[in-house]
Structure formats: structure tokens, C-alpha cells
Amino acid sequence: MTTIRQATPLAAESRDQKESVWGVFLVFLRLGLTSFGGPIAHLSYFRDEFVNRRRWLSERSYADLVALCQFLPGPASSQVGMALGLSRHGYSGAFAAWAGFTLPSAIALILFALGLSSHATTIPVGALHGLKVVAVAVVAQAVWGMAKNLCTDTARVTIMAVAACIALLVPSAFGQVGVIAAAGVAGLLLFKPEPAKDHEPLPVTVRHRAGVLWLTLFFGLLVGLPMLTALLPYQVIADVSAFFRSGALVFGGGHVVLPLLQAAVVPPGWVSNDAFLAGYGVAQAVPGPLFTFAAFLGASMNVAPSGWIGGMVCLLAIFAPSFLLVTGALPFWERLRRNVRTQAALMGVNAAVVGLLLAALYHPVWTSAIHAPRDFCIAVIAFVALMFWKLPPWLVVVGCGVAGWLVSLV
């Protein structure tokens, strides 16, 4: 049976000095408590920790692992962490790495959701509005950065614009899925990427049979969960289906999950739009992956399950696709990365997700937060603080909350 083989003496040497599963958890827990700044910053922290300091893998292997996780839908930094844990202690190591990196921010957001529901009247309205305004700056920053990297020619800018318009005119999760699929077809027709160069195989061993199993489970759940929701009208199944679908269809970065989640939880009344945007603003102020916003939404549900149970159900559901895709794709990465048709489709998809995020910037983010010139002023200052002053996101979030409260007193 074919496996992905160990490629370097460096990786082989590191395997002889494995930490325990508990040690893997503690390493990622420290990163989960201190990794502010979004996925690009997370990948830099990982490189410093696991390539330079701990020497778990070589520079080339790490770069190729990042390339794989950016190729797949889902949160790239979390997927890299899962793969690193997998390389140390198999599936238990992957879970330990995910738990350590994810739980600090997830717990903080669940606590905020519980405080918001229990003490909403004691939190100044202006401060909550400031949290909605900062979401405008955060999403605008994400659109700006992604457009520069992913929409670099006329064809991709056109795909972005068309995707944004369709997302606004057909505001549903299925409309967004259709946009992604159509963009993939457009990419196949329009783009001719160059074949990938030779590289160093990844230092993670996964059997082909196991990869097929995980990928089959991924596609089975993606198709089967909506059917199960229609047959069994239980809220917990609907939650798992909505968050699994959101986690499975996010290309291009964690911020792109915003329109998918908004379409999933706000129109049916599971979470109010005000709570959604306030939670999204607070999610910028905590370390770790942005996908932990799902824990806030699950805890904020107006229908059961909510609270701690709802938060953990939605958290597990949105990260499950990442685990299934990483473990399923690893054995086939050598073939995938050389397939120019796959790369062409992904170029179209990446341009479309920038359009989806642009649509979300207008609605619900802008339309729900910018009601007066003073709101626009706060959003502009926050955007400049993030983009050009390079202030930490948590500081910008706190500042917008305070500014919103002070403005409301005038």
C-alpha cells in the first residue's frame, strides 16, 4: 500500500524525539493563547515554532504544507496545525493540536455570548454599535488584501464583480454555492496556469485507503446532512448541516465564512443580525482562528441547543470539514498540485470568494452599521489603524467599542 514517505533526515530525526500527545496539546495551547493577527500571522508563528525552534519539519516541507492547506477550502492555519499534529501522533495528535489552538478563543467567545444574552441591557448600546462598526473595517481590510493577491487581471476582477452582484441579488447559501461552482467552471475555461515545479514530499504518512475514506465521508456529509435535515426536523441536525456546509465551502480565508454564516443563521432567526455583527467584531479581538466565531453563534442561538452545548456543537461542525479534507487530501497532494486544470478552477473560485466577501461588506456589514457620518468616520479610522498604522486588531476593536460609547453620549 502506497504512503507518503518521510522525506528528510530533519523530519526523521524529529520523529525520534516526539513529544507526548499532551505535549503537542500544550504547544498549540500556548499558540492559541498568544496568536493574534489572523491566518497569515498564525502561519508565521507556526513557522517560527515548528521549523526554526522545534525542527519538526524542514522549511521546504512547511512551505508545501501551507500550499496544500491554502489549496483546500477551510481555515489554512488550523489545517496546518492539524497536519502538524498528525505528523507527530497520528489522529490523536491532530485533535490535540486543533483543541489547543482553538479552545482558548472558542471559550472566550462563548462567554461573551452568554454575557451578551444575560446582560444585554447593562452593556452600553453605543459600545455594541462600535463593535458592529469595527466589522466594516475588518472586512474591508480582508477584501483589500485578498483582491490584491487573488484578482490580479481583468478576467479575475470580472469574476469578482459578477460574484458580488449575484450574491447580493440571490442572498442565500445555495446562491453562494452556485457562484463558487460557476467560478470554478469559468476558471477552467479562462486560465492556463503553469505546471507546478518539483518539491519536497510532506513529512506526514497517510495511507491512500484512509484518504479515500475521509474524502468519502466529507462528500457524504456535505450532501447527506441537508437531506437529513429535511427528513428529521431537529434543530441540532440543522445546526450541524449549516455549519458543516459553511466550513466546507470557504475558500480564500476565514473572513469569507462571514456571508455563509450570515445567510445560514440570520434569515431563519436563529441569531439576530445585531448579535451576529457584535460577535464578529469581538472575534477580531481574541487570538486563534476566526472560525471560532461559530462557537459564539452556537451559544447565541435563539433556539435550542444554545449556550455551551450549542457553542461546542457548532464549533465541531464548522471544523469537521477541515479535518476530513486535510487527512483525505494528503495522500493525493502530489497529483493534485501538478494538475493544471485543478489550479485553473481554483483561480476562478478564489476570485469569486473575493466577490462574496465584497457583497458581505455591503450587506449585512455596511448596511447594519453605517447609519450616520460619525459611524463612517469611526470605520475609516479603524480601517487606517489596521491597514497602515498596523495596530493589533484587539486594540482596534476595544477602541471602536469605546468610541461608539462616547459618541452615543454626545
C-alpha positions as a Markdown table, in Angstrom:
| # | Residue | x | y | z |
|---|---|---|---|---|
| 1 | Met | 0.0 | 0.0 | 0.0 |
| 2 | Thr | 1.4 | 3.4 | -1.0 |
| 3 | Thr | 2.1 | 6.0 | 1.6 |
| 4 | Ile | 3.5 | 9.5 | 1.7 |
| 5 | Arg | 7.1 | 8.8 | 2.8 |
| 6 | Gln | 9.3 | 10.5 | 5.2 |
| 7 | Ala | 11.4 | 12.9 | 3.0 |
| 8 | Thr | 14.2 | 14.4 | 5.1 |
| 9 | Pro | 16.7 | 13.5 | 7.7 |
| 10 | Leu | 15.5 | 16.5 | 9.7 |
| 11 | Ala | 12.0 | 15.2 | 9.9 |
| 12 | Ala | 13.2 | 11.7 | 10.6 |
| 13 | Glu | 15.4 | 13.0 | 13.4 |
| 14 | Ser | 12.5 | 14.9 | 14.9 |
| 15 | Arg | 10.3 | 11.8 | 15.0 |
| 16 | Asp | 12.8 | 10.1 | 17.3 |
| 17 | Gln | 12.2 | 12.9 | 19.8 |
| 18 | Lys | 8.4 | 13.1 | 19.8 |
| 19 | Glu | 6.5 | 14.9 | 22.4 |
| 20 | Ser | 3.6 | 13.1 | 24.0 |
| 21 | Val | 0.1 | 13.9 | 22.8 |
| 22 | Trp | -0.2 | 16.1 | 25.9 |
| 23 | Gly | 3.0 | 17.9 | 24.9 |
| 24 | Val | 1.5 | 18.6 | 21.4 |
| 25 | Phe | -1.6 | 20.0 | 23.1 |
| 26 | Leu | 0.4 | 22.3 | 25.4 |
| 27 | Val | 2.5 | 23.6 | 22.5 |
| 28 | Phe | -0.6 | 24.5 | 20.5 |
| 29 | Leu | -2.4 | 25.8 | 23.6 |
| 30 | Arg | 0.3 | 28.4 | 24.1 |
| 31 | Leu | 0.0 | 29.4 | 20.4 |
| 32 | Gly | -3.8 | 29.5 | 20.8 |
| 33 | Leu | -3.5 | 31.9 | 23.7 |
| 34 | Thr | -1.0 | 34.2 | 22.0 |
| 35 | Ser | -1.5 | 34.1 | 18.2 |
| 36 | Phe | -3.2 | 37.3 | 17.4 |
| 37 | Gly | -3.3 | 38.9 | 13.9 |
| 38 | Gly | -5.2 | 36.5 | 11.6 |
| 39 | Pro | -4.2 | 33.5 | 9.5 |
| 40 | Ile | -1.1 | 35.0 | 7.9 |
| 41 | Ala | 0.3 | 35.8 | 11.3 |
| 42 | His | -0.6 | 32.4 | 12.6 |
| 43 | Leu | 1.4 | 30.7 | 9.8 |
| 44 | Ser | 4.4 | 32.9 | 10.7 |
| 45 | Tyr | 4.1 | 31.8 | 14.4 |
| 46 | Phe | 3.9 | 28.2 | 13.3 |
| 47 | Arg | 7.0 | 28.5 | 11.1 |
| 48 | Asp | 9.0 | 30.1 | 13.9 |
| 49 | Glu | 7.8 | 27.4 | 16.4 |
| 50 | Phe | 7.9 | 24.2 | 14.3 |
| 51 | Val | 10.6 | 24.9 | 11.7 |
| 52 | Asn | 13.1 | 27.2 | 13.4 |
| 53 | Arg | 12.7 | 26.2 | 17.0 |
| 54 | Arg | 11.4 | 22.7 | 17.3 |
| 55 | Arg | 12.6 | 21.5 | 13.9 |
| 56 | Trp | 9.6 | 19.2 | 13.4 |
| 57 | Leu | 10.0 | 19.6 | 9.6 |
| 58 | Ser | 12.1 | 21.4 | 7.0 |
| 59 | Glu | 11.5 | 24.8 | 5.5 |
| 60 | Arg | 10.5 | 23.3 | 2.2 |
| 61 | Ser | 8.2 | 20.8 | 3.7 |
| 62 | Tyr | 6.5 | 23.5 | 5.7 |
| 63 | Ala | 6.0 | 25.7 | 2.6 |
| 64 | Asp | 4.5 | 22.8 | 0.8 |
| 65 | Leu | 2.1 | 22.0 | 3.7 |
| 66 | Val | 1.0 | 25.6 | 3.7 |
| 67 | Ala | 0.4 | 25.4 | -0.1 |
| 68 | Leu | -1.8 | 22.3 | 0.4 |
| 69 | Cys | -3.9 | 24.0 | 3.1 |
| 70 | Gln | -4.3 | 27.1 | 1.1 |
| 71 | Phe | -5.4 | 25.0 | -1.9 |
| 72 | Leu | -8.2 | 23.3 | 0.2 |
| 73 | Pro | -11.3 | 25.1 | 1.5 |
| 74 | Gly | -11.3 | 25.9 | 5.1 |
| 75 | Pro | -9.1 | 27.8 | 7.6 |
| 76 | Ala | -5.5 | 27.4 | 6.4 |
| 77 | Ser | -3.8 | 28.0 | 9.7 |
| 78 | Ser | -6.0 | 25.5 | 11.6 |
| 79 | Gln | -5.5 | 22.9 | 8.8 |
| 80 | Val | -1.7 | 23.3 | 9.0 |
| 81 | Gly | -1.9 | 22.8 | 12.8 |
| 82 | Met | -3.9 | 19.6 | 12.3 |
| 83 | Ala | -1.4 | 18.3 | 9.8 |
| 84 | Leu | 1.5 | 19.1 | 12.1 |
| 85 | Gly | -0.2 | 17.3 | 15.0 |
| 86 | Leu | -1.0 | 14.4 | 12.6 |
| 87 | Ser | 2.7 | 14.1 | 11.8 |
| 88 | Arg | 3.6 | 13.7 | 15.4 |
| 89 | His | 1.0 | 11.5 | 16.9 |
| 90 | Gly | -1.5 | 10.5 | 14.2 |
| 91 | Tyr | -5.1 | 11.3 | 14.6 |
| 92 | Ser | -4.9 | 11.9 | 18.4 |
| 93 | Gly | -2.1 | 14.4 | 17.7 |
| 94 | Ala | -4.2 | 16.2 | 15.1 |
| 95 | Phe | -7.1 | 16.5 | 17.6 |
| 96 | Ala | -4.7 | 17.7 | 20.3 |
| 97 | Ala | -3.2 | 20.4 | 18.0 |
| 98 | Trp | -6.7 | 21.5 | 17.0 |
| 99 | Ala | -8.0 | 21.6 | 20.6 |
| 100 | Gly | -5.0 | 23.6 | 21.9 |
| 101 | Phe | -5.1 | 26.2 | 19.2 |
| 102 | Thr | -8.9 | 26.6 | 19.0 |
| 103 | Leu | -10.4 | 26.3 | 22.5 |
| 104 | Pro | -9.0 | 29.5 | 24.1 |
| 105 | Ser | -10.8 | 31.8 | 21.6 |
| 106 | Ala | -13.8 | 29.5 | 21.4 |
| 107 | Ile | -14.3 | 29.6 | 25.2 |
| 108 | Ala | -13.8 | 33.4 | 25.3 |
| 109 | Leu | -16.4 | 33.9 | 22.6 |
| 110 | Ile | -18.9 | 31.6 | 24.3 |
| 111 | Leu | -18.5 | 33.5 | 27.5 |
| 112 | Phe | -19.1 | 36.8 | 25.6 |
| 113 | Ala | -22.2 | 35.3 | 24.0 |
| 114 | Leu | -23.6 | 34.2 | 27.4 |
| 115 | Gly | -22.8 | 37.7 | 28.9 |
| 116 | Leu | -24.4 | 39.4 | 25.9 |
| 117 | Ser | -27.6 | 37.4 | 26.3 |
| 118 | Ser | -27.7 | 37.7 | 30.1 |
| 119 | His | -26.6 | 41.3 | 30.4 |
| 120 | Ala | -27.5 | 42.9 | 27.1 |
| 121 | Thr | -29.3 | 45.8 | 28.9 |
| 122 | Thr | -26.2 | 46.6 | 31.0 |
| 123 | Ile | -23.8 | 46.8 | 28.0 |
| 124 | Pro | -24.0 | 50.4 | 26.5 |
| 125 | Val | -25.8 | 50.4 | 23.2 |
| 126 | Gly | -23.1 | 52.7 | 21.8 |
| 127 | Ala | -20.4 | 50.2 | 22.7 |
| 128 | Leu | -22.3 | 47.4 | 20.9 |
| 129 | His | -22.7 | 49.6 | 17.9 |
| 130 | Gly | -19.0 | 50.3 | 17.9 |
| 131 | Leu | -18.4 | 46.6 | 17.6 |
| 132 | Lys | -20.6 | 46.5 | 14.5 |
| 133 | Val | -18.7 | 49.4 | 13.0 |
| 134 | Val | -15.3 | 47.8 | 13.5 |
| 135 | Ala | -16.6 | 44.8 | 11.5 |
| 136 | Val | -16.8 | 47.2 | 8.5 |
| 137 | Ala | -13.1 | 48.0 | 8.8 |
| 138 | Val | -12.1 | 44.4 | 9.3 |
| 139 | Val | -14.0 | 43.1 | 6.3 |
| 140 | Ala | -12.8 | 46.0 | 4.2 |
| 141 | Gln | -9.2 | 45.1 | 5.1 |
| 142 | Ala | -9.8 | 41.5 | 4.1 |
| 143 | Val | -11.4 | 42.4 | 0.8 |
| 144 | Trp | -8.5 | 44.8 | 0.0 |
| 145 | Gly | -5.8 | 42.2 | 0.8 |
| 146 | Met | -7.4 | 39.3 | -0.9 |
| 147 | Ala | -8.2 | 41.3 | -4.0 |
| 148 | Lys | -4.6 | 42.4 | -4.4 |
| 149 | Asn | -3.4 | 38.8 | -4.2 |
| 150 | Leu | -6.3 | 36.9 | -6.0 |
| 151 | Cys | -7.7 | 39.3 | -8.5 |
| 152 | Thr | -4.6 | 40.3 | -10.5 |
| 153 | Asp | -6.0 | 40.5 | -14.0 |
| 154 | Thr | -9.1 | 41.7 | -15.9 |
| 155 | Ala | -10.7 | 38.2 | -16.0 |
| 156 | Arg | -10.5 | 37.6 | -12.3 |
| 157 | Val | -11.7 | 41.2 | -11.5 |
| 158 | Thr | -14.7 | 40.5 | -13.7 |
| 159 | Ile | -15.4 | 37.2 | -11.9 |
| 160 | Met | -15.2 | 39.0 | -8.6 |
| 161 | Ala | -17.6 | 41.7 | -9.7 |
| 162 | Val | -20.2 | 39.3 | -11.1 |
| 163 | Ala | -19.9 | 37.1 | -8.0 |
| 164 | Ala | -20.6 | 40.1 | -5.8 |
| 165 | Cys | -23.7 | 41.1 | -7.8 |
| 166 | Ile | -25.1 | 37.6 | -7.8 |
| 167 | Ala | -24.5 | 37.2 | -4.1 |
| 168 | Leu | -26.4 | 40.4 | -3.4 |
| 169 | Leu | -29.3 | 39.6 | -5.8 |
| 170 | Val | -29.6 | 36.0 | -4.7 |
| 171 | Pro | -29.0 | 36.2 | -1.0 |
| 172 | Ser | -28.9 | 32.6 | 0.1 |
| 173 | Ala | -26.4 | 29.9 | 0.9 |
| 174 | Phe | -27.3 | 28.0 | -2.2 |
| 175 | Gly | -26.8 | 31.1 | -4.4 |
| 176 | Gln | -23.3 | 31.4 | -2.9 |
| 177 | Val | -22.6 | 27.7 | -3.6 |
| 178 | Gly | -23.7 | 28.2 | -7.2 |
| 179 | Val | -21.4 | 31.2 | -7.6 |
| 180 | Ile | -18.4 | 29.2 | -6.4 |
| 181 | Ala | -19.3 | 26.3 | -8.7 |
| 182 | Ala | -19.8 | 28.6 | -11.7 |
| 183 | Ala | -16.5 | 30.4 | -11.0 |
| 184 | Gly | -14.7 | 27.1 | -11.0 |
| 185 | Val | -16.0 | 26.3 | -14.5 |
| 186 | Ala | -15.1 | 29.8 | -15.6 |
| 187 | Gly | -11.6 | 29.3 | -14.3 |
| 188 | Leu | -11.2 | 26.1 | -16.3 |
| 189 | Leu | -12.2 | 27.9 | -19.5 |
| 190 | Leu | -10.2 | 31.1 | -18.9 |
| 191 | Phe | -6.9 | 30.3 | -17.2 |
| 192 | Lys | -3.8 | 28.4 | -18.2 |
| 193 | Pro | -1.5 | 28.2 | -15.2 |
| 194 | Glu | 2.0 | 26.8 | -15.5 |
| 195 | Pro | 2.6 | 23.3 | -14.1 |
| 196 | Ala | 4.0 | 23.1 | -10.6 |
| 197 | Lys | 7.7 | 22.6 | -10.1 |
| 198 | Asp | 9.2 | 19.6 | -8.2 |
| 199 | His | 9.1 | 19.9 | -4.5 |
| 200 | Glu | 9.9 | 18.0 | -1.3 |
| 201 | Pro | 7.2 | 15.5 | -0.2 |
| 202 | Leu | 5.4 | 16.2 | 3.0 |
| 203 | Pro | 6.6 | 14.5 | 6.2 |
| 204 | Val | 3.2 | 13.1 | 7.0 |
| 205 | Thr | 2.2 | 9.4 | 6.5 |
| 206 | Val | -1.4 | 8.8 | 5.5 |
| 207 | Arg | -2.5 | 5.7 | 3.6 |
| 208 | His | -4.4 | 6.1 | 0.3 |
| 209 | Arg | -7.2 | 3.9 | 1.6 |
| 210 | Ala | -7.6 | 6.2 | 4.6 |
| 211 | Gly | -7.6 | 9.2 | 2.4 |
| 212 | Val | -10.4 | 7.8 | 0.3 |
| 213 | Leu | -12.4 | 7.0 | 3.4 |
| 214 | Trp | -12.1 | 10.6 | 4.8 |
| 215 | Leu | -12.9 | 12.2 | 1.4 |
| 216 | Thr | -15.9 | 9.9 | 1.0 |
| 217 | Leu | -17.1 | 10.9 | 4.5 |
| 218 | Phe | -16.6 | 14.6 | 3.7 |
| 219 | Phe | -18.7 | 14.4 | 0.5 |
| 220 | Gly | -21.3 | 12.1 | 2.1 |
| 221 | Leu | -21.9 | 14.6 | 4.9 |
| 222 | Leu | -21.9 | 17.6 | 2.6 |
| 223 | Val | -24.7 | 16.0 | 0.5 |
| 224 | Gly | -26.4 | 14.0 | 3.2 |
| 225 | Leu | -26.8 | 16.5 | 6.0 |
| 226 | Pro | -29.2 | 18.8 | 4.1 |
| 227 | Met | -31.3 | 15.7 | 3.2 |
| 228 | Leu | -31.2 | 14.5 | 6.8 |
| 229 | Thr | -32.3 | 18.0 | 7.9 |
| 230 | Ala | -35.3 | 17.8 | 5.6 |
| 231 | Leu | -36.3 | 14.3 | 6.9 |
| 232 | Leu | -35.7 | 14.9 | 10.6 |
| 233 | Pro | -36.6 | 18.5 | 11.6 |
| 234 | Tyr | -34.4 | 18.6 | 14.7 |
| 235 | Gln | -32.6 | 21.9 | 15.4 |
| 236 | Val | -29.3 | 20.2 | 16.3 |
| 237 | Ile | -29.2 | 18.5 | 12.8 |
| 238 | Ala | -30.0 | 21.8 | 11.1 |
| 239 | Asp | -27.2 | 23.5 | 13.1 |
| 240 | Val | -24.6 | 20.8 | 12.1 |
| 241 | Ser | -25.7 | 20.9 | 8.5 |
| 242 | Ala | -25.4 | 24.7 | 8.2 |
| 243 | Phe | -22.1 | 25.0 | 10.0 |
| 244 | Phe | -20.6 | 21.9 | 8.2 |
| 245 | Arg | -21.6 | 23.4 | 4.8 |
| 246 | Ser | -20.1 | 26.8 | 5.8 |
| 247 | Gly | -16.8 | 25.2 | 6.8 |
| 248 | Ala | -16.7 | 23.1 | 3.7 |
| 249 | Leu | -17.2 | 25.9 | 1.2 |
| 250 | Val | -14.9 | 28.7 | 2.5 |
| 251 | Phe | -12.1 | 29.4 | 0.0 |
| 252 | Gly | -9.6 | 32.2 | 0.5 |
| 253 | Gly | -9.5 | 32.8 | 4.2 |
| 254 | Gly | -11.5 | 32.9 | 7.4 |
| 255 | His | -13.3 | 36.1 | 6.7 |
| 256 | Val | -15.1 | 34.5 | 3.8 |
| 257 | Val | -17.1 | 32.5 | 6.2 |
| 258 | Leu | -19.0 | 35.7 | 7.2 |
| 259 | Pro | -21.5 | 35.7 | 4.3 |
| 260 | Leu | -22.1 | 31.9 | 4.5 |
| 261 | Leu | -22.8 | 32.0 | 8.2 |
| 262 | Gln | -24.9 | 35.2 | 8.0 |
| 263 | Ala | -27.1 | 33.5 | 5.3 |
| 264 | Ala | -27.3 | 30.4 | 7.5 |
| 265 | Val | -28.3 | 31.8 | 10.9 |
| 266 | Val | -29.8 | 35.3 | 10.5 |
| 267 | Pro | -32.7 | 34.9 | 7.9 |
| 268 | Pro | -34.2 | 31.9 | 9.8 |
| 269 | Gly | -34.0 | 33.9 | 13.1 |
| 270 | Trp | -31.5 | 31.7 | 14.9 |
| 271 | Val | -29.3 | 34.7 | 15.7 |
| 272 | Ser | -30.2 | 38.3 | 15.4 |
| 273 | Asn | -28.2 | 40.4 | 13.0 |
| 274 | Asp | -27.1 | 42.8 | 15.7 |
| 275 | Ala | -25.7 | 40.0 | 17.8 |
| 276 | Phe | -24.1 | 38.5 | 14.7 |
| 277 | Leu | -22.2 | 41.7 | 13.9 |
| 278 | Ala | -21.3 | 42.4 | 17.5 |
| 279 | Gly | -19.9 | 38.9 | 17.9 |
| 280 | Tyr | -18.0 | 39.2 | 14.7 |
| 281 | Gly | -16.4 | 42.4 | 15.9 |
| 282 | Val | -15.3 | 40.7 | 19.2 |
| 283 | Ala | -14.0 | 37.7 | 17.3 |
| 284 | Gln | -11.3 | 40.1 | 15.9 |
| 285 | Ala | -10.0 | 40.7 | 19.5 |
| 286 | Val | -9.3 | 37.2 | 20.5 |
| 287 | Pro | -6.3 | 35.0 | 19.4 |
| 288 | Gly | -6.6 | 31.9 | 17.4 |
| 289 | Pro | -8.7 | 31.1 | 14.3 |
| 290 | Leu | -11.6 | 33.2 | 13.1 |
| 291 | Phe | -13.7 | 30.1 | 12.6 |
| 292 | Thr | -14.2 | 30.1 | 16.4 |
| 293 | Phe | -16.9 | 32.7 | 15.7 |
| 294 | Ala | -19.1 | 29.6 | 15.2 |
| 295 | Ala | -18.9 | 29.0 | 18.9 |
| 296 | Phe | -20.3 | 32.4 | 19.6 |
| 297 | Leu | -23.1 | 31.9 | 17.1 |
| 298 | Gly | -24.0 | 28.5 | 18.6 |
| 299 | Ala | -24.0 | 29.9 | 22.1 |
| 300 | Ser | -26.2 | 32.9 | 21.0 |
| 301 | Met | -28.9 | 30.8 | 19.3 |
| 302 | Asn | -32.5 | 31.8 | 20.0 |
| 303 | Val | -33.4 | 28.1 | 19.6 |
| 304 | Ala | -32.1 | 25.1 | 21.5 |
| 305 | Pro | -29.4 | 23.9 | 21.7 |
| 306 | Ser | -27.7 | 27.1 | 22.7 |
| 307 | Gly | -25.2 | 28.1 | 25.4 |
| 308 | Trp | -22.2 | 25.9 | 26.0 |
| 309 | Ile | -23.8 | 22.9 | 24.2 |
| 310 | Gly | -24.8 | 24.9 | 21.2 |
| 311 | Gly | -21.4 | 26.6 | 21.0 |
| 312 | Met | -19.5 | 23.3 | 21.0 |
| 313 | Val | -21.8 | 21.6 | 18.5 |
| 314 | Cys | -21.4 | 24.5 | 16.0 |
| 315 | Leu | -17.6 | 24.7 | 16.7 |
| 316 | Leu | -17.1 | 21.0 | 15.9 |
| 317 | Ala | -19.4 | 21.1 | 12.9 |
| 318 | Ile | -17.5 | 24.0 | 11.2 |
| 319 | Phe | -14.1 | 22.5 | 11.8 |
| 320 | Ala | -15.0 | 18.9 | 10.8 |
| 321 | Pro | -14.6 | 19.5 | 7.0 |
| 322 | Ser | -11.1 | 20.8 | 7.6 |
| 323 | Phe | -10.0 | 17.6 | 9.3 |
| 324 | Leu | -11.7 | 15.4 | 6.7 |
| 325 | Leu | -10.1 | 17.4 | 3.8 |
| 326 | Val | -6.6 | 17.6 | 5.2 |
| 327 | Thr | -6.4 | 13.9 | 6.1 |
| 328 | Gly | -8.2 | 12.9 | 2.8 |
| 329 | Ala | -6.1 | 15.1 | 0.5 |
| 330 | Leu | -2.6 | 14.4 | 2.0 |
| 331 | Pro | -2.1 | 11.1 | 0.1 |
| 332 | Phe | -3.1 | 12.7 | -3.2 |
| 333 | Trp | -1.4 | 16.1 | -2.9 |
| 334 | Glu | 1.5 | 15.1 | -5.2 |
| 335 | Arg | -1.0 | 14.5 | -8.1 |
| 336 | Leu | -3.3 | 17.4 | -7.3 |
| 337 | Arg | -0.6 | 20.1 | -7.2 |
| 338 | Arg | 0.6 | 19.1 | -10.7 |
| 339 | Asn | -2.9 | 19.2 | -12.2 |
| 340 | Val | -3.2 | 22.5 | -14.1 |
| 341 | Arg | -6.9 | 22.1 | -14.6 |
| 342 | Thr | -7.4 | 21.9 | -10.8 |
| 343 | Gln | -5.2 | 25.0 | -10.4 |
| 344 | Ala | -7.2 | 26.9 | -13.1 |
| 345 | Ala | -10.5 | 26.1 | -11.4 |
| 346 | Leu | -9.1 | 27.3 | -8.1 |
| 347 | Met | -8.1 | 30.6 | -9.7 |
| 348 | Gly | -11.7 | 31.2 | -10.6 |
| 349 | Val | -13.0 | 30.1 | -7.3 |
| 350 | Asn | -10.6 | 32.4 | -5.4 |
| 351 | Ala | -11.7 | 35.4 | -7.4 |
| 352 | Ala | -15.3 | 34.6 | -6.7 |
| 353 | Val | -14.9 | 34.4 | -3.0 |
| 354 | Val | -13.4 | 37.9 | -3.0 |
| 355 | Gly | -16.7 | 38.9 | -4.7 |
| 356 | Leu | -18.7 | 37.1 | -2.0 |
| 357 | Leu | -16.8 | 39.0 | 0.7 |
| 358 | Leu | -17.3 | 42.3 | -1.1 |
| 359 | Ala | -21.0 | 41.6 | -1.2 |
| 360 | Ala | -20.9 | 40.9 | 2.6 |
| 361 | Leu | -19.1 | 44.1 | 3.1 |
| 362 | Tyr | -22.1 | 45.9 | 1.7 |
| 363 | His | -24.8 | 43.7 | 3.3 |
| 364 | Pro | -25.1 | 43.0 | 6.1 |
| 365 | Val | -21.9 | 44.7 | 7.4 |
| 366 | Trp | -22.2 | 48.2 | 6.0 |
| 367 | Thr | -26.0 | 48.5 | 5.9 |
| 368 | Ser | -26.3 | 47.4 | 9.5 |
| 369 | Ala | -23.5 | 49.5 | 11.0 |
| 370 | Ile | -23.1 | 52.8 | 9.0 |
| 371 | His | -26.1 | 54.9 | 9.8 |
| 372 | Ala | -24.6 | 58.4 | 10.1 |
| 373 | Pro | -21.4 | 60.3 | 9.2 |
| 374 | Arg | -19.9 | 59.6 | 12.6 |
| 375 | Asp | -20.2 | 55.9 | 12.0 |
| 376 | Phe | -18.4 | 56.3 | 8.8 |
| 377 | Cys | -15.7 | 58.3 | 10.5 |
| 378 | Ile | -15.1 | 55.6 | 13.1 |
| 379 | Ala | -15.0 | 52.9 | 10.4 |
| 380 | Val | -12.4 | 54.9 | 8.3 |
| 381 | Ile | -10.2 | 55.5 | 11.3 |
| 382 | Ala | -10.4 | 51.8 | 12.3 |
| 383 | Phe | -9.5 | 50.8 | 8.7 |
| 384 | Val | -6.5 | 53.1 | 8.6 |
| 385 | Ala | -5.4 | 51.8 | 12.1 |
| 386 | Leu | -5.5 | 48.2 | 10.8 |
| 387 | Met | -4.1 | 48.7 | 7.3 |
| 388 | Phe | -1.5 | 51.5 | 7.8 |
| 389 | Trp | -0.8 | 52.0 | 11.4 |
| 390 | Lys | -0.6 | 48.2 | 11.9 |
| 391 | Leu | -2.2 | 48.3 | 15.3 |
| 392 | Pro | -3.2 | 45.0 | 16.9 |
| 393 | Pro | -6.8 | 44.0 | 15.9 |
| 394 | Trp | -7.8 | 43.6 | 19.6 |
| 395 | Leu | -6.7 | 47.2 | 20.3 |
| 396 | Val | -8.7 | 48.5 | 17.3 |
| 397 | Val | -11.8 | 46.5 | 18.5 |
| 398 | Val | -11.6 | 47.9 | 22.0 |
| 399 | Gly | -11.0 | 51.4 | 20.7 |
| 400 | Cys | -14.1 | 51.2 | 18.4 |
| 401 | Gly | -16.2 | 50.0 | 21.3 |
| 402 | Val | -15.1 | 52.9 | 23.5 |
| 403 | Ala | -15.6 | 55.3 | 20.6 |
| 404 | Gly | -19.1 | 54.1 | 19.9 |
| 405 | Trp | -20.0 | 54.5 | 23.6 |
| 406 | Leu | -18.5 | 58.0 | 23.8 |
| 407 | Val | -20.3 | 59.1 | 20.6 |
| 408 | Ser | -23.6 | 57.9 | 21.9 |
| 409 | Leu | -23.2 | 60.2 | 24.9 |
| 410 | Val | -22.9 | 63.3 | 22.7 |
